[in-house]
Amino acid sequence: MPKNKRNTSSEIYDSFIVGAGISGLAAAIKLKQSGYEHFKIIEKANRVGGTWRENTYPGCGCDVPSSLYSYSFAPSSEWSHLFAKQPEILHYLETVSRDFDIEPMIEFNTSLDEARWDEQKKYWVLDTNNGRHFAKSVIFATGPITEPSIPKLPDLENFKGEMFHSAQWNHDYDLSDKRVAVIGTGASAIQFVPQIQPKVKTLYVFQRTAPWVLPKPDLPLNNISKKAIAHFPQIQKNWRNTVAHILNGVNFGLRNPKALKPVNVLAKQLLKLQIKDRTLRKNVTPNFDIGCKRILFANNYYPALQAPNTTLIPHGFVGVEGNTVIAANGERHDVDVIIWGTGFEVSHPPIGQRVFNEKGERLSDLWKDSSPEAYLGTAIDKVPNAFLMLGPNVLVYDSFIRLAEAQTDYIVDALTKMKRESISKMVIRPDVLAAHNKRVQRNLKTTVFNSGGCSSYYLDQNGRNFAAWPWSLSELQRRLNAVDLNEYQVNYAAKQNKSKAA
Ligand SMILES: Cc1cc2nc3c(=O)[nH]c(=O)nc-3n(C[C@H](O)[C@H](O)[C@H](O)COP(=O)(O)OP(=O)(O)OC[C@H]3O[C@@H](n4cnc5c(N)ncnc54)[C@H](O)[C@@H]3O)c2cc1C
């Protein structure tokens, strides 16, 4: 166990939340609302927001309408568009954390270094850069999409120009009149490419796999609309329900790819309308079924690709030589800056490096050869009294905020039961975990994620789908509605040594 650090306090919190993004805030608010007060939140940065604090690239915004990409308990009438942009989502999260009085509970600039379970004392020992804490339970809300992924290519460090990832945008670097290489055509790239294209001199967009990009049904919301929404909250509620129903239909299609065949045909027809040049159209036509990778929405991406200063390079990026970027087909271009739109490393959540299970094993060591597993994306093998937010196999094509809220209901129920029934330790039963994950994997086989002919970030290095939930969101919400203690090995404080498999 690491040495005690400064600021050590002997207080034992009932619970501890690590991270103040949408998940950590949802957990804190719902815990507070349920009367559960004795918990602490730490956040490594100096403000809340997570993803929406970190990603500031031009054009960054959500691709799910804001009526749904917002908490069910905190609707907003302030959105500037049907799909909000990053600064206003960040502002929304800050407002919510203030309105619900969560901000004062957060210790900012405090990063969890190590979390270890003390079996004798039945609590977590949490070492941070600001000292040691103790808590009977922990919620890891440290984010599923946080680690920029940059290909490890030889000679990259010898590149003479500027280089940055979309999640670490260098706002001090003026792109005006620069020769720019964008590597990747995923969710972030299709948002920033149209923003930078008008100001740069030349733009080379390296595309390894063409994504499906559908028109974005976005609209600005003027003051009259905002006032109407503020005065008649039912408008927003109806819109939220409508979007939820539409996404439910999309999810049905993702689980039953045959139902998506007409959408594939329609999307190809749309491409014909949007792109006149046959070669470009051929190059941006995806070679996998729609939905296999996350469907992207944009109205300005294809126009930006057709601008005279843009060249689409439908080949992977293989390396640099001086200031020259090189594509897999040997094509070479001199550029001033490389912008990585290569997404995130998601199959190995970084929190695994900091958490040790009850046997003292570091989770990232256990996850080295395969991606993590959890029960309902939340409870990890041999990790007692701990809950992971947005963990493996809970991804439904919907708003992540709704997923986080569903998990929060489960966690609040677990913590309430722990307190009420004097549970000192609960850990997911290995047989329950194994049976659940077997069913998940079996049911994923026929979904478009596994059968749609793409290699997406849902699949780990072994081709195992660690991300998606194979059923509907309502099924996920139903399963996460309450904790079934029969699925856990439970110890009670009064009879600490008698392990009760309830
Ligand atoms: C660019 C981008 C766009 C997206 N768009 C959408 C969208 O349109 N719709 C959608 O549904 N989802 C979208 N997502 C998914 C998005 O990740 C989630 O919606 C959401 O932000 C996840 O929230 P979170 O709180 O779980 O994690 P995060 O937002 O990542 O927050 C985690 C927090 O934990 C903190 N933290 C991490 N490690 C530690 C530590 N060791 N100690 C202390 N604190 C720590 C971090 O600083 C951070 O504040 C998008 C993601 C990205 C990256």
The ligand as an SDF file (V2000), in Angstrom:
LIG
                    3D

 53 58  0  0  0  0  0  0  0  0999 V2000
  -16.0610   15.0700  -28.7160 C   0  0  0  0  0  0  0  0  0  0  0  0
  -17.1240   14.2220  -28.0970 C   0  0  0  0  0  0  0  0  0  0  0  0
  -18.4340   14.3960  -28.4760 C   0  0  0  0  0  0  0  0  0  0  0  0
  -19.4240   13.6190  -27.9100 C   0  0  0  0  0  0  0  0  0  0  0  0
  -20.7040   13.8040  -28.3270 N   0  0  0  0  0  0  0  0  0  0  0  0
  -21.6770   13.0630  -27.7850 C   0  0  0  0  0  0  0  0  0  0  0  0
  -23.0290   13.2360  -28.2080 C   0  0  0  0  0  0  0  0  0  0  0  0
  -23.3250   14.0340  -29.0820 O   0  0  0  0  0  0  0  0  0  0  0  0
  -23.9870   12.4750  -27.6470 N   0  0  0  0  0  0  0  0  0  0  0  0
  -23.6860   11.5550  -26.6910 C   0  0  0  0  0  0  0  0  0  0  0  0
  -24.5900   10.9120  -26.1910 O   0  0  0  0  0  0  0  0  0  0  0  0
  -22.4110   11.3730  -26.2700 N   0  0  0  0  0  0  0  0  0  0  0  0
  -21.4150   12.0890  -26.7980 C   0  0  0  0  0  0  0  0  0  0  0  0
  -20.1190   11.8920  -26.3850 N   0  0  0  0  0  0  0  0  0  0  0  0
  -19.8160   10.9200  -25.3490 C   0  0  0  0  0  0  0  0  0  0  0  0
  -19.3900   11.6260  -24.0320 C   0  0  0  0  0  0  0  0  0  0  0  0
  -18.1980   11.0980  -23.5530 O   0  0  0  0  0  0  0  0  0  0  0  0
  -20.3570   11.4510  -22.9690 C   0  0  0  0  0  0  0  0  0  0  0  0
  -21.4910   12.0150  -23.4620 O   0  0  0  0  0  0  0  0  0  0  0  0
  -19.9980   12.1250  -21.6320 C   0  0  0  0  0  0  0  0  0  0  0  0
  -19.2710   13.2960  -21.7590 O   0  0  0  0  0  0  0  0  0  0  0  0
  -19.3060   11.1610  -20.6860 C   0  0  0  0  0  0  0  0  0  0  0  0
  -19.4100   11.7460  -19.4200 O   0  0  0  0  0  0  0  0  0  0  0  0
  -18.6230   11.1850  -18.1810 P   0  0  0  0  0  0  0  0  0  0  0  0
  -18.9260   12.0900  -17.0520 O   0  0  0  0  0  0  0  0  0  0  0  0
  -18.8960    9.7520  -18.0010 O   0  0  0  0  0  0  0  0  0  0  0  0
  -17.1090   11.2880  -18.6250 O   0  0  0  0  0  0  0  0  0  0  0  0
  -16.2550   12.5900  -18.8930 P   0  0  0  0  0  0  0  0  0  0  0  0
  -17.0540   13.6260  -19.5530 O   0  0  0  0  0  0  0  0  0  0  0  0
  -15.0260   12.1260  -19.5890 O   0  0  0  0  0  0  0  0  0  0  0  0
  -15.8740   13.1080  -17.4420 O   0  0  0  0  0  0  0  0  0  0  0  0
  -14.9900   12.3950  -16.6030 C   0  0  0  0  0  0  0  0  0  0  0  0
  -14.4140   13.3330  -15.5620 C   0  0  0  0  0  0  0  0  0  0  0  0
  -13.5900   12.6010  -14.6680 O   0  0  0  0  0  0  0  0  0  0  0  0
  -12.3980   13.3270  -14.4190 C   0  0  0  0  0  0  0  0  0  0  0  0
  -11.3380   12.3720  -14.0650 N   0  0  0  0  0  0  0  0  0  0  0  0
  -10.8110   11.4040  -14.8600 C   0  0  0  0  0  0  0  0  0  0  0  0
   -9.8550   10.7300  -14.2020 N   0  0  0  0  0  0  0  0  0  0  0  0
   -9.7780   11.2440  -12.9680 C   0  0  0  0  0  0  0  0  0  0  0  0
   -8.9690   10.9700  -11.8300 C   0  0  0  0  0  0  0  0  0  0  0  0
   -8.0590    9.9840  -11.8420 N   0  0  0  0  0  0  0  0  0  0  0  0
   -9.1500   11.7150  -10.7120 N   0  0  0  0  0  0  0  0  0  0  0  0
  -10.0810   12.6990  -10.6850 C   0  0  0  0  0  0  0  0  0  0  0  0
  -10.8700   13.0190  -11.7390 N   0  0  0  0  0  0  0  0  0  0  0  0
  -10.7200   12.2990  -12.8610 C   0  0  0  0  0  0  0  0  0  0  0  0
  -12.1250   14.0490  -15.7240 C   0  0  0  0  0  0  0  0  0  0  0  0
  -11.3000   15.1830  -15.5410 O   0  0  0  0  0  0  0  0  0  0  0  0
  -13.5350   14.4120  -16.1680 C   0  0  0  0  0  0  0  0  0  0  0  0
  -13.9360   15.6810  -15.7120 O   0  0  0  0  0  0  0  0  0  0  0  0
  -19.1030   12.6410  -26.9440 C   0  0  0  0  0  0  0  0  0  0  0  0
  -17.7700   12.4590  -26.5840 C   0  0  0  0  0  0  0  0  0  0  0  0
  -16.7880   13.2200  -27.1580 C   0  0  0  0  0  0  0  0  0  0  0  0
  -15.3640   12.9850  -26.7430 C   0  0  0  0  0  0  0  0  0  0  0  0
  1  2  1  0
  2  3  1  0
  2 52  2  0
  3  4  2  0
  4  5  1  0
  4 50  1  0
  5  6  2  0
  6  7  1  0
  6 13  1  0
  7  8  2  0
  7  9  1  0
  9 10  1  0
 10 11  2  0
 10 12  1  0
 12 13  2  0
 13 14  1  0
 14 15  1  0
 14 50  1  0
 15 16  1  0
 16 17  1  0
 16 18  1  0
 18 19  1  0
 18 20  1  0
 20 21  1  0
 20 22  1  0
 22 23  1  0
 23 24  1  0
 24 25  2  0
 24 26  1  0
 24 27  1  0
 27 28  1  0
 28 29  2  0
 28 30  1  0
 28 31  1  0
 31 32  1  0
 32 33  1  0
 33 34  1  0
 33 48  1  0
 34 35  1  0
 35 36  1  0
 35 46  1  0
 36 37  1  0
 36 45  1  0
 37 38  2  0
 38 39  1  0
 39 40  1  0
 39 45  2  0
 40 41  1  0
 40 42  2  0
 42 43  1  0
 43 44  2  0
 44 45  1  0
 46 47  1  0
 46 48  1  0
 48 49  1  0
 50 51  2  0
 51 52  1  0
 52 53  1  0
M  END
$$$$
